[in-house]
Amino acid sequence: MAEPVYVLGGAQSDFAANWTRNNKALFDLIAETTEAALASAGLDAAAVDAVHVGNFAAELFCGQGLLGGMMGHVHPGFEGKPSSRHEAACASGSMAVLAGMTDILAGHYDLVGVVGVEMMRNVAGQTAAEHLGAAAWAGREAQGARYLWPAMFSDLAEEYDRRYGLDPAHLAAISRINFANAKRNPLAQTRAWTLTDSSFARDDDESNPVIEGWMRKSDCGQVTDGAAVLFLASRERAEAYARERGLSLDAIPRIKGWGHTTAPLLMATKLERSANDGGYIFPWVRKAITDAYGRAGLRGPEDLDAIETHDCFSVTEYMAIEHFGMTAPGEGWKAVEDGRIDFDGSLPVNPSGGLIGLGHPVGATGVRMVLDAYRQTSGQAGDTQVENARTVATYNVGGSGTANACFIVGV
């Protein structure tokens, strides 16, 4: 990137909270998290030039659209400021981050707020699953499946097994790591959960039931209420921010590189496209990541200190491990077995707990990942801090590997 975009801070809601049970609504989730982000970053709402909102399905879950219009109710300082909403299923938050970056790099604005939000626990589980199915091709995919997305990602696991062989024990190990990491995270949805060996057993249908095909309960990310908010700034605005606080500009994390690709919507089409090339199952994922490496001037995973990646299911993280270049295609199991993705490994993956452990409020996840990368590289990650983390990558996916976004954040 010719010019970096700086991250000045932000905040995340408690992903364990059920806002409906607490007699709070979508607006409360947006407002409280935005207010916390302003306080954490030490910013006034009036200083923010524009706001981008990432959200997938507020109309379905809450009967609410036009979320940008809520910002003026959050704080009078947002009144009259331009706002836009962005949707790309589970990558909606990353689309909002990209839009905020574009505003800054184009010279339109110097300080932009990015809000990612989703309320999902206000409906029955089956209803939530049906709403989330809107990110697949309606009427053409996973017909007959009770839970569409577990079925779709079971198909990915089946394809991995067909091409390379896949040991379910490696998927269980990924889930174990993410649940263990979440124990360190005071905002994680599962931080207080009690799990035993039987919770990850592949032959215990009571403790770890099959959801669809290869996907058991332990393989699945959580249905979550949550929001994440961060503030992006131009170099000029970041210099002023640093000067006002007696900071060095070099100490403020910045987005060094990014990648964004969109694959065909149908999972079957994706798998057909890569069936005979002997390479990556999702070449579009690989391109998003290598584009980000290139823009950041990185050689590859050897230049990273940690990764926050999309693990809506354990097999999604397995796929991402390979597509980040940590192993060759079909050899993701090596990074699981040798411990490099562990919290104290050479390249920790999801020190936050990821979607499996921390939670997955769909529209907030991409924003939360960048916020966690900011916290890691500014030394503010608390008990989830990776020692000496200076460069962290994120990968966020929408649909079945359809919308792909990668960011490199560092100092």
KOLRO-660936 format. One record per residue (C-alpha): residue in three letters; x, y, z. Coordinates in steps of 0.05 Angstrom, whole numbers, plus 5000, padded with zeros to 4 digits. Last residue first. Layout:
KOLRO-660936
[ala,[X,Y,Z]];
...
end
This chain:
KOLRO-660936
[val,[5069,4971,5275]];
[gly,[5021,4920,5248]];
[val,[4956,4900,5216]];
[ile,[4952,4856,5153]];
[phe,[4881,4848,5129]];
[cys,[4847,4792,5090]];
[ala,[4777,4791,5060]];
[asn,[4741,4735,5023]];
[ala,[4669,4736,4999]];
[thr,[4649,4669,4968]];
[gly,[4686,4619,5012]];
[ser,[4620,4584,5028]];
[gly,[4585,4647,5051]];
[gly,[4626,4706,5075]];
[val,[4697,4695,5097]];
[asn,[4744,4735,5143]];
[tyr,[4819,4727,5145]];
[thr,[4861,4769,5193]];
[ala,[4936,4778,5196]];
[val,[4979,4802,5254]];
[thr,[5046,4838,5253]];
[arg,[5081,4865,5315]];
[ala,[5066,4811,5368]];
[asn,[5122,4812,5419]];
[glu,[5088,4759,5463]];
[val,[5018,4741,5440]];
[gln,[4968,4776,5486]];
[thr,[4905,4736,5502]];
[asp,[4911,4753,5577]];
[gly,[4911,4827,5561]];
[ala,[4908,4844,5487]];
[gln,[4933,4916,5494]];
[gly,[5005,4907,5468]];
[ser,[4993,4953,5408]];
[thr,[5002,4897,5358]];
[gln,[4955,4850,5395]];
[arg,[4902,4902,5407]];
[tyr,[4902,4924,5335]];
[ala,[4897,4852,5311]];
[asp,[4839,4843,5359]];
[leu,[4805,4904,5329]];
[val,[4817,4878,5259]];
[met,[4784,4812,5279]];
[arg,[4726,4847,5314]];
[val,[4711,4886,5250]];
[gly,[4708,4823,5209]];
[thr,[4665,4789,5262]];
[ala,[4613,4843,5273]];
[gly,[4565,4827,5216]];
[val,[4560,4754,5237]];
[pro,[4559,4757,5312]];
[his,[4607,4698,5317]];
[gly,[4633,4677,5385]];
[leu,[4697,4677,5426]];
[gly,[4708,4601,5426]];
[ile,[4684,4575,5359]];
[leu,[4687,4643,5324]];
[gly,[4759,4653,5345]];
[gly,[4785,4642,5416]];
[ser,[4822,4709,5418]];
[pro,[4889,4674,5406]];
[asn,[4858,4654,5340]];
[val,[4919,4622,5307]];
[pro,[4986,4625,5342]];
[leu,[5047,4625,5297]];
[ser,[5108,4596,5332]];
[gly,[5065,4563,5385]];
[asp,[5047,4589,5454]];
[phe,[4973,4598,5437]];
[asp,[4976,4536,5394]];
[ile,[4980,4544,5318]];
[arg,[5053,4518,5316]];
[gly,[5037,4456,5356]];
[asp,[5069,4404,5310]];
[glu,[5004,4366,5302]];
[val,[4959,4423,5281]];
[ala,[5009,4454,5233]];
[lys,[5020,4385,5202]];
[trp,[4945,4373,5195]];
[gly,[4941,4429,5144]];
[glu,[4977,4384,5095]];
[gly,[4926,4379,5038]];
[pro,[4951,4441,5004]];
[ala,[5022,4458,5027]];
[thr,[5031,4484,5097]];
[met,[5031,4552,5132]];
[gly,[5015,4584,5066]];
[phe,[4957,4626,5091]];
[his,[4914,4581,5047]];
[glu,[4936,4520,5085]];
[ile,[4918,4546,5153]];
[ala,[4855,4576,5123]];
[met,[4828,4507,5102]];
[tyr,[4838,4479,5172]];
[glu,[4805,4542,5199]];
[thr,[4744,4529,5155]];
[val,[4746,4455,5176]];
[ser,[4736,4475,5248]];
[phe,[4672,4512,5231]];
[cys,[4655,4586,5232]];
[asp,[4730,4587,5241]];
[his,[4749,4652,5206]];
[thr,[4819,4673,5221]];
[glu,[4857,4716,5271]];
[ile,[4931,4703,5256]];
[ala,[4993,4715,5298]];
[asp,[5066,4737,5293]];
[leu,[5069,4741,5217]];
[asp,[5132,4747,5173]];
[glu,[5141,4671,5166]];
[pro,[5068,4669,5143]];
[gly,[5087,4700,5076]];
[arg,[5141,4743,5044]];
[leu,[5110,4808,5069]];
[gly,[5111,4875,5033]];
[ala,[5043,4895,5061]];
[arg,[5012,4900,4992]];
[gly,[5042,4833,4973]];
[tyr,[5019,4797,5036]];
[ala,[4949,4825,5027]];
[asp,[4947,4802,4955]];
[thr,[4973,4734,4979]];
[ile,[4915,4728,5027]];
[ala,[4860,4749,4978]];
[lys,[4892,4704,4925]];
[arg,[4892,4643,4970]];
[val,[4819,4653,4987]];
[trp,[4803,4658,4913]];
[pro,[4843,4594,4900]];
[phe,[4795,4556,4945]];
[ile,[4814,4482,4945]];
[tyr,[4887,4501,4936]];
[gly,[4928,4464,4886]];
[gly,[4925,4399,4847]];
[asp,[4890,4433,4788]];
[asn,[4836,4382,4778]];
[ala,[4780,4398,4827]];
[ser,[4794,4473,4833]];
[arg,[4737,4499,4791]];
[glu,[4691,4441,4809]];
[leu,[4697,4457,4884]];
[lys,[4679,4529,4873]];
[thr,[4620,4511,4828]];
[ala,[4593,4463,4880]];
[met,[4597,4516,4934]];
[leu,[4553,4562,4893]];
[leu,[4566,4637,4900]];
[pro,[4623,4643,4850]];
[ala,[4685,4673,4885]];
[thr,[4694,4744,4908]];
[thr,[4763,4771,4926]];
[his,[4791,4821,4975]];
[gly,[4862,4830,4999]];
[trp,[4893,4880,5047]];
[gly,[4959,4908,5069]];
[lys,[4993,4951,5121]];
[ile,[4932,4968,5163]];
[arg,[4962,5010,5218]];
[pro,[4981,5002,5290]];
[ile,[5001,5065,5328]];
[ala,[5071,5059,5359]];
[asp,[5104,5088,5297]];
[leu,[5066,5152,5306]];
[ser,[5101,5161,5372]];
[leu,[5055,5181,5428]];
[gly,[5051,5245,5470]];
[arg,[4975,5243,5469]];
[glu,[4961,5304,5427]];
[arg,[5020,5288,5382]];
[ala,[4995,5217,5369]];
[tyr,[4925,5240,5350]];
[ala,[4955,5295,5306]];
[glu,[4999,5244,5271]];
[ala,[4940,5197,5264]];
[arg,[4899,5252,5230]];
[glu,[4955,5266,5180]];
[arg,[4968,5192,5167]];
[ser,[4894,5180,5154]];
[ala,[4851,5150,5208]];
[leu,[4808,5088,5223]];
[phe,[4765,5081,5284]];
[leu,[4738,5016,5312]];
[val,[4672,4986,5334]];
[ala,[4653,4914,5349]];
[ala,[4583,4888,5362]];
[gly,[4552,4825,5389]];
[asp,[4495,4776,5397]];
[thr,[4521,4706,5381]];
[val,[4505,4639,5349]];
[gln,[4570,4602,5361]];
[gly,[4620,4569,5315]];
[cys,[4613,4495,5301]];
[asp,[4663,4437,5304]];
[ser,[4647,4419,5376]];
[lys,[4575,4406,5358]];
[arg,[4593,4356,5304]];
[met,[4605,4372,5231]];
[trp,[4625,4313,5187]];
[gly,[4553,4302,5164]];
[glu,[4506,4353,5196]];
[ile,[4498,4369,5270]];
[val,[4528,4305,5297]];
[pro,[4525,4303,5372]];
[asn,[4583,4316,5419]];
[ser,[4563,4296,5489]];
[glu,[4506,4250,5468]];
[asp,[4533,4226,5401]];
[asp,[4599,4206,5431]];
[asp,[4641,4175,5375]];
[arg,[4679,4236,5350]];
[ala,[4695,4258,5421]];
[phe,[4705,4333,5430]];
[ser,[4657,4345,5488]];
[ser,[4676,4275,5513]];
[asp,[4745,4302,5531]];
[thr,[4712,4352,5577]];
[leu,[4684,4422,5569]];
[thr,[4657,4469,5622]];
[trp,[4636,4536,5592]];
[ala,[4654,4600,5628]];
[arg,[4694,4632,5572]];
[thr,[4645,4607,5519]];
[gln,[4619,4674,5495]];
[ala,[4687,4708,5499]];
[leu,[4693,4779,5527]];
[pro,[4740,4763,5585]];
[asn,[4786,4724,5537]];
[arg,[4833,4675,5571]];
[lys,[4782,4618,5569]];
[ala,[4772,4634,5496]];
[asn,[4842,4607,5481]];
[ala,[4822,4539,5509]];
[phe,[4759,4538,5465]];
[asn,[4801,4555,5405]];
[ile,[4854,4502,5419]];
[arg,[4802,4448,5431]];
[ser,[4766,4466,5366]];
[ile,[4830,4458,5325]];
[ala,[4844,4391,5359]];
[ala,[4774,4366,5342]];
[leu,[4787,4382,5268]];
[his,[4853,4345,5272]];
[ala,[4819,4284,5303]];
[pro,[4770,4284,5244]];
[asp,[4828,4258,5201]];
[leu,[4822,4283,5129]];
[gly,[4848,4248,5067]];
[tyr,[4878,4287,5010]];
[arg,[4827,4296,4954]];
[arg,[4767,4257,4979]];
[asp,[4777,4276,5051]];
[tyr,[4784,4350,5033]];
[glu,[4721,4344,4991]];
[glu,[4683,4313,5049]];
[ala,[4707,4368,5096]];
[leu,[4681,4419,5046]];
[asp,[4615,4382,5041]];
[ser,[4611,4384,5117]];
[phe,[4619,4459,5107]];
[met,[4555,4462,5068]];
[ala,[4517,4416,5116]];
[pro,[4539,4457,5177]];
[trp,[4516,4518,5138]];
[leu,[4447,4492,5119]];
[tyr,[4422,4463,5184]];
[arg,[4362,4420,5171]];
[ala,[4390,4397,5104]];
[gly,[4339,4378,5052]];
[gln,[4367,4422,4998]];
[ala,[4438,4442,5015]];
[glu,[4442,4490,4956]];
[arg,[4397,4510,4898]];
[gly,[4333,4538,4929]];
[ala,[4367,4600,4957]];
[trp,[4439,4606,4936]];
[ala,[4474,4611,5003]];
[ala,[4480,4674,5045]];
[ala,[4405,4672,5059]];
[gly,[4417,4609,5099]];
[leu,[4433,4651,5159]];
[his,[4359,4666,5167]];
[glu,[4342,4592,5165]];
[ala,[4394,4576,5218]];
[ala,[4368,4632,5262]];
[thr,[4298,4604,5256]];
[gln,[4322,4535,5277]];
[gly,[4357,4565,5337]];
[ala,[4296,4604,5360]];
[val,[4300,4680,5354]];
[asn,[4329,4736,5396]];
[arg,[4398,4704,5397]];
[met,[4420,4733,5330]];
[met,[4435,4807,5339]];
[glu,[4490,4828,5292]];
[val,[4537,4888,5291]];
[gly,[4600,4915,5259]];
[val,[4613,4990,5265]];
[val,[4669,5026,5230]];
[gly,[4683,5099,5247]];
[val,[4722,5143,5199]];
[leu,[4773,5198,5213]];
[asp,[4809,5234,5156]];
[tyr,[4755,5238,5102]];
[his,[4748,5241,5027]];
[gly,[4823,5234,5013]];
[ala,[4814,5173,4970]];
[leu,[4857,5133,5019]];
[ile,[4811,5153,5076]];
[asp,[4745,5138,5044]];
[thr,[4774,5074,5015]];
[met,[4797,5051,5084]];
[gly,[4726,5061,5111]];
[ala,[4698,5021,5054]];
[leu,[4748,4965,5067]];
[val,[4729,4964,5140]];
[ala,[4655,4961,5123]];
[met,[4668,4904,5075]];
[ser,[4706,4869,5131]];
[gly,[4645,4874,5176]];
[ser,[4600,4843,5123]];
[ala,[4647,4783,5116]];
[cys,[4597,4735,5149]];
[ala,[4545,4753,5096]];
[ala,[4573,4805,5049]];
[glu,[4533,4866,5069]];
[his,[4553,4939,5078]];
[arg,[4515,4998,5109]];
[ser,[4533,5070,5095]];
[ser,[4537,5133,5137]];
[pro,[4551,5206,5120]];
[lys,[4552,5254,5180]];
[gly,[4491,5297,5190]];
[glu,[4482,5276,5263]];
[phe,[4542,5237,5289]];
[gly,[4559,5288,5342]];
[pro,[4488,5282,5369]];
[his,[4508,5214,5398]];
[val,[4478,5144,5390]];
[his,[4414,5173,5362]];
[gly,[4452,5204,5303]];
[met,[4483,5135,5292]];
[met,[4415,5101,5284]];
[gly,[4407,5125,5213]];
[gly,[4465,5081,5193]];
[leu,[4423,5021,5209]];
[leu,[4375,5032,5151]];
[gly,[4341,4965,5162]];
[gln,[4306,4933,5220]];
[gly,[4258,4873,5225]];
[cys,[4304,4846,5280]];
[phe,[4330,4779,5256]];
[leu,[4310,4782,5183]];
[glu,[4318,4857,5171]];
[ala,[4382,4857,5214]];
[ala,[4412,4806,5166]];
[phe,[4485,4817,5148]];
[asn,[4512,4879,5182]];
[gly,[4575,4922,5172]];
[val,[4564,4996,5186]];
[his,[4608,5051,5157]];
[val,[4612,5118,5192]];
[ala,[4637,5186,5168]];
[asp,[4677,5247,5192]];
[val,[4687,5229,5265]];
[ala,[4708,5290,5305]];
[ala,[4637,5303,5330]];
[ala,[4636,5234,5362]];
[asp,[4693,5255,5407]];
[leu,[4753,5210,5413]];
[gly,[4793,5180,5471]];
[ala,[4801,5113,5437]];
[ser,[4771,5075,5495]];
[ala,[4717,5127,5507]];
[leu,[4697,5129,5434]];
[ala,[4697,5052,5432]];
[ala,[4654,5047,5495]];
[glu,[4603,5096,5465]];
[thr,[4602,5055,5401]];
[thr,[4591,4991,5439]];
[glu,[4535,5020,5480]];
[ala,[4500,5051,5420]];
[ile,[4504,4992,5373]];
[leu,[4480,4941,5424]];
[asp,[4427,4989,5450]];
[phe,[4402,4999,5379]];
[leu,[4394,4925,5368]];
[ala,[4350,4917,5429]];
[lys,[4356,4910,5504]];
[asn,[4312,4874,5554]];
[asn,[4371,4835,5583]];
[arg,[4341,4772,5556]];
[thr,[4341,4805,5488]];
[trp,[4413,4826,5495]];
[asn,[4440,4757,5508]];
[ala,[4510,4773,5532]];
[ala,[4567,4723,5522]];
[phe,[4597,4764,5466]];
[asp,[4612,4821,5513]];
[ser,[4614,4881,5467]];
[gln,[4677,4901,5430]];
[ala,[4715,4967,5432]];
[gly,[4757,5014,5390]];
[gly,[4826,5040,5376]];
[leu,[4864,5089,5333]];
[val,[4875,5043,5273]];
[tyr,[4918,5076,5220]];
[val,[4910,5071,5145]];
[pro,[4977,5064,5109]];
[glu,[4996,5101,5044]];
[ala,[5026,5069,4982]];
[met,[5000,5000,5000]];
end
